[in-house]
Each structure stands twice: as structure tokens, then as C-alpha cells.
Amino acid sequence: MDPHAVSRPVPLPSAPAATTRSGSPQTWPATSRELAVELQRLLAIDGRDWHAQKGHKPRRAAEQVAAALVHLLAEDSSPHRLEGDAQHRAIELLEHGLAWLKGDLRDPGCPSHGH
């Protein structure tokens, strides 16, 4: 993921299943993914607030970190192994969130408005 790219909105993986793709039982706590999705939706900057919030670094970081948690808890993300697309995406989102927190990123402005 390009750390200087402005991503919005943060994509969510598909809905969770009771078992993993291999058929083994889900090992994350029962409602953890649903709660993570709810948090991510709460923190995501929507279209109405985009211009006001786009440069707020802690808010942008929180949005990315919450999205990373959703991916980490995804169906194909095992708590026992560090592998899978969901975990790689979670790492990218965490790195992007850290870049916002550290001040390494700033909003480049809205290309359609010039600000």
C-alpha cells in the first residue's frame, strides 16, 4: 500500500462465518468481528464529514487501525498463524495508520475541488 495514497472509504471484508474455510471452528471470541466492524463503521469518515475530517491525523489513523482490526479478525485470518491476505491487508492498514499518527502523511487535498 502506498503510504502517501489517500484511501477512502476503507473497504470491509465479507461477512464472517461460524467456521473457517478449512472447516475448523472459529477461534476468535464470538462477537469480536461484529464489534470490530461496528467500530470501523463508527470511525470511518463518511462523505458529509470528509472535507472537515480529511486532515485530522488521529481520526485518519483511528479509521485505518479499526479497519486493520476487521481484517485481522476476518474468516481467513488465523489467530495461530501469520499468513493470509487478510493479515497482509491488516499490516498495510496498520502501517498506514501509523504513518498518519507519526505525521508522515498529510491529506493532499481534494482533486475535484483543489483543496
C-alpha positions as CSV (number, residue, x, y, z in Angstrom):
1,M,0.0,0.0,0.0
2,D,1.3,3.4,-0.9
3,P,1.7,5.3,2.4
4,H,1.0,8.6,0.6
5,A,-2.2,7.4,-1.0
6,V,-5.4,8.7,0.4
7,S,-7.8,5.8,0.9
8,R,-11.5,6.3,1.4
9,P,-13.6,4.6,2.3
10,V,-11.9,1.7,3.9
11,P,-13.1,-1.5,2.3
12,L,-14.5,-4.2,4.6
13,P,-14.0,-7.9,4.0
14,S,-17.1,-10.1,3.5
15,A,-19.3,-11.1,6.5
16,P,-17.9,-13.7,9.0
17,A,-18.8,-17.3,9.0
18,A,-19.1,-19.6,12.0
19,T,-16.2,-21.7,10.8
20,T,-13.1,-21.0,8.8
21,R,-12.7,-22.1,5.2
22,S,-10.9,-25.2,6.3
23,G,-14.0,-26.2,8.3
24,S,-12.3,-25.7,11.7
25,P,-14.2,-23.8,14.4
26,Q,-13.7,-20.0,14.5
27,T,-11.2,-19.3,17.3
28,W,-11.8,-15.6,17.8
29,P,-14.4,-14.7,20.5
30,A,-17.9,-15.0,19.2
31,T,-18.8,-11.3,18.6
32,S,-15.3,-9.8,18.2
33,R,-15.5,-9.4,14.4
34,E,-19.0,-7.9,14.6
35,L,-17.8,-5.4,17.2
36,A,-14.7,-4.5,15.2
37,V,-16.9,-3.9,12.1
38,E,-19.2,-1.7,14.2
39,L,-16.2,0.3,15.5
40,Q,-14.8,0.7,12.0
41,R,-18.1,2.0,10.7
42,L,-18.3,4.4,13.6
43,L,-14.8,5.7,12.9
44,A,-15.0,5.8,9.1
45,I,-15.2,9.3,7.7
46,D,-18.3,9.5,5.5
47,G,-18.9,11.8,2.6
48,R,-20.6,14.5,4.7
49,D,-17.6,14.8,7.0
50,W,-14.8,14.1,4.5
51,H,-13.7,17.7,3.9
52,A,-13.8,18.6,7.6
53,Q,-12.0,15.4,8.8
54,K,-9.7,14.5,6.0
55,G,-6.7,16.2,7.5
56,H,-7.3,15.2,11.1
57,K,-4.4,12.9,11.6
58,P,-5.6,11.0,14.8
59,R,-9.0,10.4,13.2
60,R,-7.5,9.1,10.0
61,A,-5.2,6.9,12.0
62,A,-8.1,5.5,14.0
63,E,-10.1,4.8,10.8
64,Q,-7.2,2.8,9.4
65,V,-6.4,0.9,12.7
66,A,-10.1,0.0,13.1
67,A,-10.2,-1.3,9.5
68,A,-7.0,-3.3,10.2
69,L,-8.7,-5.0,13.2
70,V,-11.6,-6.0,11.0
71,H,-9.2,-7.7,8.5
72,L,-7.2,-9.3,11.3
73,L,-10.4,-10.9,12.7
74,A,-11.5,-11.9,9.2
75,E,-12.5,-15.5,8.4
76,D,-9.2,-16.3,6.6
77,S,-7.1,-14.7,9.3
78,S,-6.0,-17.4,11.8
79,P,-5.0,-16.4,15.3
80,H,-2.5,-19.3,15.2
81,R,-0.5,-18.4,12.0
82,L,0.8,-15.2,10.4
83,E,-0.4,-15.7,6.9
84,G,-3.2,-14.9,4.5
85,D,-4.4,-12.0,2.6
86,A,-6.5,-10.6,5.4
87,Q,-3.4,-10.4,7.7
88,H,-1.3,-8.8,5.0
89,R,-4.0,-6.2,4.4
90,A,-4.2,-5.6,8.2
91,I,-0.5,-5.0,8.3
92,E,-0.8,-2.5,5.4
93,L,-3.6,-0.6,7.2
94,L,-1.7,-0.5,10.5
95,E,1.3,0.9,8.7
96,H,-0.8,3.5,7.0
97,G,-2.5,4.4,10.3
98,L,1.0,4.7,12.0
99,A,2.1,7.0,9.2
100,W,-0.9,9.2,9.9
101,L,-0.1,9.2,13.7
102,K,3.6,10.0,13.1
103,G,2.7,12.9,10.8
104,D,4.4,11.2,7.8
105,L,1.1,11.6,5.9
106,R,-1.0,14.6,5.2
107,D,-4.1,15.0,3.1
108,P,-3.1,16.1,-0.4
109,G,-6.5,17.9,-0.9
110,C,-9.5,17.1,-3.0
111,P,-8.6,16.8,-6.7
112,S,-12.1,17.8,-7.8
113,H,-12.1,20.9,-5.6
114,G,-8.5,21.9,-5.4
115,H,-8.5,21.8,-1.6
